[in-house]
Amino acid sequence: MSDTSPDSITAPEPDRSNTLFSRLFREHETVMLLIEPDTGAIVDVNPAACAFYGYDHAALCRLNLADINQRPRPEIALNLQHARRGERNQFVVPHRLASGEVRTVEVRSSLTEIDGQTLLFAIVHDITDHATAERDLRQLAQRLTMLNDIGQAIASTLDLDQILSILLERTRQAVGAEACSVALLDESHTELVFRQAAGVASRDVIGLRLKRGQGVAGWVAEHQQSVLILDAATDPRLLGQIMTSSDFQTRNLICVPMFAHNVIIGVLEQINKVTGVFDAADVQLLEAVAAQTAVAIDNARLFDAERRSHQRLETLYRIGQTVNSTLDPAAILDQLIDEAMRATHATHGAALIARPAEGTFERRAQRGYSPELIARAAQHPLPLAGGINGRAYTARQVVAVDDVRLDPDYFPLVPETRSEVVIPILRGDRVLGHIDLQSPLVGGFREVDLDFLRVLADQVAVALENARLYQEAQRHATELEERVRERTAALRDSEETARVMLNAAPDAAYLLDSNGTVLAANAPGAQDLATSVGQLVGANLVDLFEPALAQARRAQIDRAITTGQPNRFLDERAGRYFDNVIYPIQAASGVIDRVAVYTTDVTERRLAEIEMQRALDQEKELSELKSRFISIASHEFRTPLTTILSSAELLEHYSHRWSDAKKLDYFKRIQTAVRHMVDLINDVLVVGKSDAGKQVFEPVPLDLIGFCGAIINEIQPDGSHPQPIVFHASGDCANAVMDERLLRHILSNLLSNAIKYSPPKAPIEFSLHGRDGQAVFDISDHGIGIPPDDLAHLYDTFHRAGNVGNIAGTGLGMTIVKRSVDLHGGTIEVNSRVGAESGTRFTVTLPLVSVPPAAAESDPENNAAPTPPG
């Protein structure tokens, strides 16, 4: 049988009849053309060609190959030359039909001789659908590669700005956007804040705030669904002020929501100046990217919040050390503005000291201002009763302006400023001054910044007031010293003069000789020591204070006399704190033989400082605990979340190719990951209830032996685990009354740990023994053991031993065990070895009949245990 497929048809030999070729040419369903090889003129076509191109026979034969081939004419001529020479006989080109539609075709050609004329015989196949499918497949592969690249990039960092930068860079390239942005919901979930943008006019977007429902981004956040706008000029949701804020005119726009843990956290937006660039495939791509990055963004925000909180606690601690170690107002203000700008990322800042007598503010500790701006500011003093600072001064409250361009009271000193915040420094009802910070971002100061700045201002207010009081005391002491120096020669021996000088001091004051004997004292000084001035004069330090305090004061006096410099120290007497300053007094001979001691009761200030330090230590401890939780939780959640996401994507794209067994394997992976996350959350909830005092203790009658067997079956359902649990029971374990839920926490955690930290095939020994009204549970393993340094912290929340390596865990299990044992009124003991003969044994002893703590406390004299059943 001869081969008559279109690809096998060749020109007839010169000595053969053209009848068979003519018949095949006319009747075959494949598109065929006869073309003049030099000019490209179409000489003849078959009916299939007419049907394909949409022309009748005569019209199609009047055309040239260049009329239907959409390639440039030079390229067409070159292809004809290749075909004529036999150098190439297959081409893929676009052909235009009579309807104007362009189809992708594959052309196979060869030279033939018809009626003595050499023609190019062309066979045409329409491969448009195949080419389109190949293009779509390439695009899909590119987008899957992009998703994988983004996933790997964001998994390597917890820096929020870096994650957002990666997100915008990759998605902008993928969909061909001219500009893009990310807006995140604020703490109240009522406003979107544009955190980062890229492309044209991005500066005008960063910092912009939109309420939910406002603009396209606000609409997406409110309705939680994606939007594709082909022509934004006709969409009323696009904000006019955004469109006209720059030369950029938005036309084509995509905005998709971002969800983390089923809660919307923000939106991703892509825009173009021309219409028709984006399509539904781009929306699907951005939704996939948003779903992939939202959890990373949420984790980064939590990490950033904790990091900022930790930094601010460190800032408060650091500035507390500074202000408590100096009484120099300039140093205090310098530290204040430096720390405030560092914490809020302000670009300009200053401390404004209120001068009520002049009615203006004095600018101090100016940061970020050029010499020209400082000179200009000096020429325009800020009034106490005008401008943004005037509003804050009058109201004695924080004033934050998100966009100073919209505030008529703003004094335009710095051209690039967009937002400003003013925090009064208050001491009681008196305004000492302001912290003034400025930022080039709209809404640059968030609520969390304001809370921190209030605390910072309160802390500094105390230091400034102390510095003022110290300066007044120092000035007063200097004046006294000058008066003493001027009149020492004439009145040195006059005790009456000394008494007059001491009585001029508002606080307790004493004049002592070099041996510590009181030469003179004022009334507050005598009252301070619960005696009279007459009884005080002539007494010695040894008689006035207990031995340890007297010795300390003796040393301070000797130091002042030896160095010739004033000496300041703090002491405590009878639960009160006193600030003491000793000034050496030089005799006319040049010898220092006397000292003046000024004592101020600073108990309230000292107690406030101690309380503040205690609060700071508690906050620091809480911050460290939160940081440890976030570190462990992000690690423990990341692996199962990655497993869930990858398994779900593989099932979505390839499940139609897989067997049922393989699909079931991936579903089990998802279920296992979800159970792991649920167990972690349950552990956190148990610890949280315990910390909040809401853990309920509900003892019920229990069959302990059966209960232990059920726990073992739960941990090893098929009994074939590589680490078998060997269980033994002895003694009287009947009629037990315990909290089933808490007992399950105790045994399941101890057994799971024994398995997790033991090598394969190493048996776990589990025994139950009843004796003297108590149930004793012993669980022993041959695992890695617990290092001695970690035993002291075994039950601390989130603590894990230093030798666990990569073994998964949260550090909550032993905390739950200990608290569950305590609620039963029982005890837990541990014996562990690390090394060649490693292993750990836990012994839990619980009352066989447990009584709720409230019941035991209500009747301590007659605490009868509940009667067991039977």
ABEGO torsion letter per residue (X at the ends): XBBABAAABBBBBAABBAAAAAAAAAABABBBBBBBAAAGBBABBBAAAAAAAGBBAAAAAABBAAAABABBAAAAAAAAAAAAAGABABBBBBBBBAAGBBBBBBBBBBBBBBGGBBBBBBBBBBAAAAAAAAAAAAAAAAAAAAAAAAAAAAAABABAAAAAAAAAAAAAAAAGBABBBBBBBBAAGABBBBABBBEBGAAAABGBBBBBGBEAAAAAAAAGBBBBBABAAABAABBAAAAAABABBBABBBBBBBBBGGBBAEBBBBBBABBGABBAAAAAAAAAAAAAAAAAAAAAAAAAAAAAAAAAAAAAAAAAAAAAABABAAAAAAAAAAAAAAAAGBABBBBBBBBAAAGBBBBBGBBGBBAAAAAAAAABBBBAABEAAAAAAAAGBBBBBABAAABAABBBABAABABBBBBBBBBEABBAEBBBBBBABBGABBAAAAAAAAAAAAAAAAAAAAAAAAAAAAAAAAAAAAAAAAAAAAAAABAAAAAAAAAABABBBBBBBAAGBBABBBAAAAAAAGBBAAAABGBBAAAABBAAAAAAAAAAAAAAAAAGBBBBBBBBBGGBBBBBBBBBBBBAAGBBABBBBBBBBAAAAAAAAAAAAAAAAAAAAAAAAAAAAAAAAAAAAAAAAAAAAAAAAAAAAAAAABBAAAAAAAAAAAAAAAAAAAAAAAAAAAAAAAAAGABBBBBBBBBAAAAAAAAAAAABAAGABABBBBBBBBEBABGBBBBAAAAAAAAAAAAAAAAAABBBGBBBBBBBBBBGGBBBBBBBBABAEBBAAAAAAAABBGBBBAAAEABBEAGAAAAAAAAAAAAAGBBBBBBBBBEABBEBBBBBBBBABBBBAAAAAABAABBBBBBBBX
